[in-house]
């Protein structure tokens, strides 16, 4: 969130692990019975991430629109607040348009949360 201009009181870093062991089909076999754990839209988030320095370490960071999609997918109260803060920054119209274009790939609950957030402004 801080990389995208939103100050928070926490100093945590959310990471998506892509160790080759995690990508092994055997690792995920039991989860695949319930559906693919990594959705295609999530793979595209990783492809679009750009490097950013966080405390002298270069890490890939999701675009603002992809961060919104991840927050909508998580769907908690803090995630909704985070989305509202991202929308309060510069470039709101472009960000809304970019999220709108990708929203169809998210579950219905995520789409309802988005409608509630953008409808409240």
Helices and strands as residue ranges (DSSP letters): H 25-32, H 40-48, E 50-54, E 57-61, H 64-74, H 77-88, H 92-102, G 103-105, H 108-119
